[in-house]
């Protein structure tokens, strides 16, 4: 059945998702995310303060949930900490303005999209159907992707002139058919993401959304597309996250049943017998995953150690203001990259770390509690788990421009918790 957007905000959201691939080919995704966030964020603020003066199909859905205010406060603190760090290290006005624009395109989106979801009348079903349609695009493009390295098509097609607007790097504006893993030469596909590991996590997000699709045909397209992204990206994070983020949110409701606790205690008692072989199996599985890219593990571990050591000794409270160039020891990767939390400590110090940690983990706790008692909590909990896994190997702020449907879904869920509505739109009671 068709999914028709019911207001301008839903139309912008829906078409931004389903036309991801044309926008990727044009190099416009990195621009779309921030523009969409600030435009919809502006509409949300107008809906809050203009009230009845707004057109009826854009009326505010209710007061802003307190957790959304906490996200806004935390991301604002990150901007202030950025200014303090730049001042402490004398980076100058030009660098400070440039970094502030970077904040507006990254960290700010972690507050704007949840605000949009919590305030504007955007249905959760619009995001779900949009991701399923995006999955259909991937299914249709799979033959091209698979055959490209076999017949020797070029890996990189072109870099969009839109890179002139500025960004973290040219890979954000470049169209790839495939890439090859460093050292092995094995083909990897990054789809519409700037690199393959991130594409794997975006595939997990697609699967989580598609599992809520009521039309079985669209559900199948979304799941197939998402699983293809996870497998073909050869992302270790994606392979780990896919089963974990699907099953844990669906197992949590068992915590509310006495029989589940009794069964759990019996399983725990039996673990004494199977613990040794189980531990060996787990250790072997972990070693296998790590050995898939041992060099990458070494670089990441070294970057994390250097970031923590320099944070503690040089810039404890407000950080270094920005990432620092890395040496050949870390393959010239910047110190403060490849890990959200260690990166925050290095770049923004303990103050910046807490500015993200407080809203992130408090929101995660609220979602976890809701997922135990209500089906509406399964999707947001899975998405929050993806964000957590992603933060352990990537800098989520520079990837928010593609994570925005997940961030918006978190805001919609916050609205549902505040108003007592289920994901079907009925009373949760």
C-alpha positions as CSV (number, residue, x, y, z in Angstrom):
1,X,0.0,0.0,0.0
2,X,1.3,3.5,-0.7
3,X,2.7,5.6,2.1
4,X,1.6,9.2,1.5
5,X,3.3,12.0,3.4
6,X,0.7,14.1,5.2
7,X,2.5,17.4,5.6
8,X,5.5,19.3,4.3
9,X,7.8,18.0,7.0
10,X,6.9,14.4,6.2
11,X,7.4,15.0,2.5
12,X,10.9,16.4,3.1
13,X,11.8,13.4,5.3
14,X,10.4,10.8,3.0
15,X,11.8,12.1,-0.2
16,X,15.2,12.7,1.4
17,X,15.4,9.0,2.3
18,X,14.0,7.4,-0.9
19,X,16.2,9.6,-3.1
20,X,19.4,8.9,-1.2
21,X,21.1,7.2,-4.2
22,X,20.5,10.0,-6.7
23,X,21.8,12.5,-4.1
24,X,24.8,10.2,-3.4
25,X,25.7,10.2,-7.1
26,X,25.5,14.0,-7.2
27,X,27.6,14.2,-4.1
28,X,24.8,16.0,-2.2
29,X,24.3,13.7,0.9
30,X,26.8,15.6,3.1
31,X,25.0,18.8,2.3
32,X,21.5,17.4,2.6
33,X,21.8,16.2,6.2
34,X,22.8,19.5,7.9
35,X,20.4,21.5,5.6
36,X,17.5,19.2,6.4
37,X,18.3,19.3,10.1
38,X,18.4,23.1,10.4
39,X,15.4,23.6,8.1
40,X,13.2,21.1,10.0
41,X,14.7,22.3,13.3
42,X,13.6,25.8,12.4
43,X,10.1,24.5,11.6
44,X,10.1,22.8,15.0
45,X,11.0,26.0,16.8
46,X,8.3,27.9,14.9
47,X,5.7,25.2,15.8
48,X,6.7,25.6,19.4
49,X,6.5,29.4,19.6
50,X,3.9,30.3,17.0
51,X,1.4,27.7,18.0
52,X,-2.0,28.2,16.3
53,X,-0.4,30.7,13.8
54,X,1.3,27.7,12.1
55,X,-0.6,25.8,9.4
56,X,-2.7,23.1,11.0
57,X,-0.7,20.2,9.6
58,X,2.5,21.5,11.2
59,X,1.1,22.1,14.7
60,X,3.4,21.1,17.6
61,X,2.6,17.6,18.9
62,X,3.1,18.7,22.5
63,X,5.7,20.0,24.9
64,X,9.3,19.1,24.3
65,X,10.3,16.1,26.4
66,X,12.9,16.8,29.0
67,X,15.4,14.4,27.5
68,X,15.3,16.4,24.3
69,X,16.2,19.5,26.2
70,X,19.1,17.6,27.7
71,X,20.4,16.8,24.3
72,X,20.1,20.4,23.3
73,X,22.0,21.5,26.4
74,X,24.7,19.0,25.9
75,X,25.4,19.9,22.3
76,X,25.4,23.6,23.2
77,X,28.0,22.8,25.9
78,X,30.1,21.1,23.2
79,X,30.1,24.4,21.2
80,X,31.2,26.4,24.2
81,X,33.9,23.9,25.1
82,X,35.1,24.1,21.4
83,X,35.5,27.9,21.8
84,X,37.4,27.4,25.1
85,X,39.7,24.8,23.7
86,X,40.5,27.0,20.7
87,X,41.2,29.9,22.9
88,X,43.4,27.9,25.2
89,X,45.5,26.7,22.3
90,X,45.5,30.0,20.4
91,X,44.0,28.7,17.1
92,X,42.8,32.0,16.0
93,X,39.4,33.4,14.8
94,X,39.4,31.7,11.4
95,X,40.0,28.2,12.8
96,X,37.4,28.8,15.5
97,X,34.7,29.9,12.9
98,X,35.5,26.9,10.7
99,X,35.2,24.5,13.7
100,X,32.0,26.2,14.7
101,X,30.6,25.5,11.3
102,X,31.7,22.0,11.7
103,X,29.8,21.8,14.9
104,X,26.7,23.0,13.1
105,X,27.1,20.2,10.6
106,X,27.8,17.5,13.1
107,X,27.2,17.7,16.9
108,X,24.2,20.1,16.4
109,X,22.4,17.4,14.4
110,X,22.4,15.1,17.4
111,X,20.1,17.6,19.1
112,X,18.2,19.0,16.1
113,X,16.8,15.7,14.7
114,X,15.5,14.4,18.0
115,X,13.9,17.8,18.5
116,X,12.3,17.5,15.1
117,X,11.0,14.0,15.8
118,X,9.6,15.1,19.2
119,X,7.9,18.3,18.0
120,X,6.7,18.0,14.4
121,X,3.9,15.6,13.3
122,X,6.2,13.2,11.6
123,X,5.0,9.6,11.7
124,X,7.3,6.7,12.6
125,X,5.9,4.8,9.7
126,X,7.2,7.4,7.2
127,X,10.8,6.6,8.3
128,X,10.1,2.8,8.2
129,X,8.7,2.9,4.7
130,X,11.5,5.2,3.5
131,X,14.2,2.8,4.7
132,X,12.4,-0.1,3.0
133,X,12.3,1.8,-0.3
134,X,16.0,2.6,0.1
135,X,16.5,-1.2,0.5
136,X,14.8,-1.8,-2.8
137,X,17.3,0.6,-4.5
138,X,20.1,-1.5,-3.1
139,X,18.6,-4.8,-4.2
140,X,18.2,-3.4,-7.7
141,X,21.8,-2.1,-7.8
142,X,23.4,-5.3,-6.4
143,X,24.1,-6.9,-9.8
144,X,26.1,-3.8,-10.8
145,X,28.1,-3.8,-7.6
146,X,28.9,-7.5,-7.7
147,X,30.0,-7.5,-11.3
148,X,32.0,-4.3,-11.2
149,X,35.2,-5.7,-9.7
150,X,34.9,-8.9,-11.7
151,X,34.9,-7.2,-15.1
152,X,37.4,-4.5,-13.9
153,X,35.2,-1.4,-13.8
154,X,36.8,1.5,-12.0
155,X,36.5,1.7,-8.2
156,X,35.9,5.5,-8.1
157,X,33.6,7.1,-10.6
158,X,34.0,10.8,-9.9
159,X,34.2,13.4,-7.2
160,X,31.4,16.0,-7.1
161,X,32.3,19.7,-7.5
162,X,30.0,20.2,-4.5
163,X,33.1,19.3,-2.4
164,X,33.9,23.1,-2.7
165,X,31.4,23.7,0.1
166,X,33.9,22.0,2.5
167,X,33.9,18.9,4.5
168,X,36.0,16.4,6.4
169,X,37.4,15.0,3.1
170,X,36.8,14.3,-0.6
171,X,35.4,10.8,0.2
172,X,32.2,12.5,1.4
173,X,31.6,13.8,-2.1
174,X,33.0,10.9,-4.2
175,X,30.9,8.1,-5.8
176,X,32.4,4.6,-5.6
177,X,31.3,1.4,-7.2
178,X,33.6,-0.6,-4.8
179,X,36.9,-0.4,-3.0
180,X,39.6,-2.9,-2.1
181,X,40.6,-3.8,1.4
182,X,44.1,-2.5,2.4
183,X,46.6,-5.3,2.3
184,X,44.4,-8.1,0.9
185,X,42.9,-6.5,-2.2
186,X,39.5,-8.1,-1.5
187,X,36.6,-6.1,-2.8
188,X,34.5,-4.1,-0.3
189,X,31.5,-2.1,-1.0
190,X,30.6,1.1,0.9
191,X,27.4,1.9,-0.9
192,X,26.4,5.5,-0.1
193,X,28.6,5.8,3.0
194,X,32.1,7.5,3.0
195,X,33.7,4.2,4.0
196,X,32.8,0.5,4.3
197,X,32.6,0.0,8.2
198,X,30.1,2.8,8.4
199,X,28.1,1.3,5.6
200,X,27.8,-1.9,7.6
201,X,26.2,-0.1,10.5
202,X,23.8,1.8,8.1
203,X,22.7,-1.6,6.9
204,X,21.9,-2.6,10.5
205,X,19.8,0.6,10.8
206,X,17.9,-0.3,7.6
207,X,17.1,-3.8,8.9
208,X,15.9,-2.5,12.3
209,X,13.6,0.0,10.6
210,X,12.3,-2.6,8.0
211,X,11.4,-5.1,10.7
212,X,8.6,-2.7,11.7
213,X,7.2,-2.5,8.1
214,X,3.7,-3.9,8.0
215,X,3.8,-4.6,4.2
216,X,5.7,-7.9,4.0
217,X,7.0,-7.1,0.5
218,X,8.5,-3.8,1.6
219,X,9.8,-5.5,4.7
220,X,11.6,-8.1,2.6
221,X,13.2,-5.4,0.4
222,X,14.5,-3.5,3.4
223,X,15.9,-6.5,5.1
224,X,17.6,-7.8,2.0
225,X,19.1,-4.4,1.3
226,X,20.3,-4.0,4.8
227,X,21.8,-7.5,5.1
228,X,23.6,-7.0,1.8
229,X,25.1,-3.8,3.2
230,X,26.3,-5.6,6.3
231,X,27.8,-8.6,4.4
232,X,29.3,-6.8,1.4
233,X,30.9,-4.0,3.5
234,X,32.8,-6.7,5.4
235,X,32.3,-4.5,8.5
236,X,33.2,-6.3,11.7
237,X,31.0,-3.8,13.6
238,X,28.1,-4.5,11.3
239,X,28.5,-8.3,11.7
240,X,28.5,-8.0,15.4
241,X,25.7,-5.4,15.6
242,X,23.2,-7.1,13.3
243,X,22.2,-10.0,15.6
244,X,22.7,-8.1,18.9
245,X,20.6,-5.1,17.9
246,X,17.8,-7.3,16.6
247,X,17.5,-9.9,19.4
248,X,18.3,-8.0,22.6
249,X,15.4,-5.5,22.3
250,X,13.1,-8.4,21.6
251,X,14.3,-10.4,24.6
252,X,14.1,-7.6,27.1
253,X,10.4,-7.9,27.7
254,X,11.1,-11.3,29.2
255,X,12.6,-9.5,32.2
256,X,9.0,-8.7,33.2
257,X,8.0,-12.3,33.6
258,X,8.8,-14.5,36.6
259,X,9.2,-17.6,34.5
260,X,12.0,-16.0,32.5
261,X,13.9,-15.3,35.7
262,X,13.5,-18.9,36.8
263,X,14.6,-20.2,33.4
264,X,17.6,-17.8,33.5
265,X,18.7,-19.1,36.9
266,X,18.5,-22.6,35.5
267,X,20.6,-21.6,32.5
268,X,23.1,-19.9,34.8
269,X,23.4,-23.0,36.9
270,X,24.1,-25.2,33.9
271,X,26.8,-22.8,32.7
272,X,29.2,-24.4,35.2
273,X,29.2,-27.5,32.9
274,X,29.5,-25.8,29.6
275,X,31.5,-22.7,30.6
276,X,34.9,-23.9,29.5
277,X,33.9,-24.9,25.9
278,X,31.7,-21.9,25.6
279,X,34.5,-19.5,26.6
280,X,36.8,-21.2,24.1
281,X,34.2,-20.7,21.4
282,X,33.6,-17.0,22.2
283,X,37.4,-16.3,22.4
284,X,37.9,-18.1,19.0
285,X,35.1,-16.1,17.5
286,X,36.4,-12.8,18.8
287,X,39.9,-13.6,17.6
288,X,38.6,-14.5,14.2
289,X,36.7,-11.2,13.9
290,X,39.8,-9.3,15.1
291,X,42.1,-11.1,12.7
292,X,39.9,-10.1,9.8
293,X,41.8,-6.8,9.9
294,X,44.6,-7.1,12.4
295,X,46.5,-4.0,11.1
296,X,43.4,-1.9,11.6
297,X,43.1,-3.1,15.2
298,X,46.7,-2.2,15.9
299,X,46.2,1.3,14.5
300,X,43.0,1.9,16.5
301,X,44.4,0.7,19.8
302,X,47.5,2.9,19.4
303,X,45.3,5.9,18.5
304,X,43.2,5.3,21.6
305,X,46.2,5.0,23.9
306,X,47.9,8.1,22.5
307,X,44.6,10.1,22.8
308,X,44.1,9.1,26.5
309,X,47.8,9.8,27.4
310,X,47.9,13.2,25.8
311,X,44.4,14.1,27.2
312,X,45.5,13.3,30.8
313,X,48.8,15.1,30.6
314,X,48.1,18.1,28.4
315,X,44.4,19.1,28.3
316,X,42.3,17.5,31.0
317,X,39.3,19.7,31.2
318,X,38.7,21.3,27.7
319,X,40.9,19.2,25.4
320,X,43.1,20.1,22.5
321,X,40.4,21.9,20.5
322,X,40.8,19.7,17.4
323,X,42.4,16.4,16.3
324,X,46.2,16.3,15.9
325,X,48.2,14.8,13.1
326,X,49.3,11.2,13.7
327,X,52.7,9.7,12.9
328,X,53.7,6.7,10.7
329,X,53.0,4.6,13.8
330,X,49.3,5.1,13.3
331,X,49.5,5.3,9.5
332,X,49.2,9.1,9.8
333,X,45.6,8.8,11.1
334,X,44.7,11.9,13.2
335,X,44.9,11.5,17.0
336,X,41.3,11.9,18.3
337,X,39.7,10.1,15.4
338,X,38.3,6.5,15.1
339,X,36.5,6.6,18.5
340,X,33.9,9.0,19.7
341,X,34.6,8.8,23.4
342,X,38.4,8.8,23.2
343,X,38.2,11.5,20.6
344,X,36.0,13.6,22.8
345,X,38.5,13.3,25.6
346,X,41.4,14.4,23.4
347,X,39.6,17.2,21.5
348,X,37.1,18.5,24.1
349,X,38.4,17.1,27.4
350,X,36.3,15.8,30.3
351,X,33.8,18.7,29.9
352,X,33.0,17.7,26.3
353,X,33.0,14.0,27.2
354,X,30.3,14.5,29.9
355,X,28.3,16.8,27.5
356,X,27.7,13.8,25.3
357,X,27.8,11.0,27.8
358,X,25.0,12.4,30.0
359,X,22.2,12.8,27.4
360,X,23.4,9.6,25.6
361,X,23.3,7.2,28.5
362,X,20.3,8.7,30.3
363,X,18.4,8.5,27.0
364,X,19.6,4.9,26.6
365,X,18.4,4.0,30.1
366,X,14.9,5.5,29.4
367,X,14.6,3.6,26.1
368,X,15.8,0.4,27.8
369,X,13.1,0.7,30.5
370,X,10.4,1.4,27.9
371,X,11.5,-1.5,25.8
372,X,10.9,-3.9,28.7
373,X,7.2,-3.0,28.8
374,X,6.2,-1.7,25.4
375,X,6.8,-2.9,21.8
376,X,7.4,0.7,20.8
377,X,10.8,0.6,22.5
378,X,12.3,-2.1,20.4
379,X,13.3,0.0,17.4
380,X,14.7,2.9,19.3
381,X,16.6,0.6,21.6
382,X,18.1,-1.2,18.6
383,X,19.0,2.2,17.1
384,X,20.6,3.3,20.3
385,X,22.7,0.2,20.4
386,X,23.9,0.8,16.9
387,X,24.9,4.3,17.9
388,X,26.8,2.9,20.9
389,X,28.6,0.3,18.8
390,X,29.4,2.9,16.1
391,X,30.8,5.3,18.7
392,X,33.4,2.6,19.7
393,X,35.0,2.6,16.3
394,X,33.9,5.9,14.6
395,X,33.3,9.6,15.3
396,X,29.5,9.7,15.2
397,X,29.3,13.5,14.9
398,X,30.8,13.5,11.4
399,X,28.4,10.7,10.4
400,X,25.2,12.3,11.8
401,X,24.4,13.5,8.2
402,X,23.5,9.9,7.4
403,X,22.3,8.8,10.8
404,X,19.5,11.4,10.9
405,X,16.6,9.0,10.4
406,X,17.7,7.1,13.5
407,X,18.1,10.3,15.5
408,X,14.7,11.4,14.4
409,X,13.2,8.1,15.4
410,X,14.6,8.6,18.9
411,X,12.8,12.0,19.1
412,X,9.5,10.4,17.9
413,X,9.9,7.7,20.6
414,X,10.6,10.4,23.2
415,X,7.3,12.1,22.2
416,X,5.5,8.7,22.4
417,X,6.8,8.1,25.9
418,X,5.8,11.6,27.0
419,X,2.3,11.4,25.6
420,X,1.7,7.7,26.5
421,X,1.1,6.7,22.9
422,X,2.2,3.4,21.4
423,X,4.0,3.1,18.1
424,X,0.6,2.4,16.5
425,X,-0.7,5.7,17.7
426,X,-3.0,4.3,20.4
427,X,-2.8,4.4,24.1
428,X,0.1,2.4,25.5
429,X,-2.1,1.2,28.3
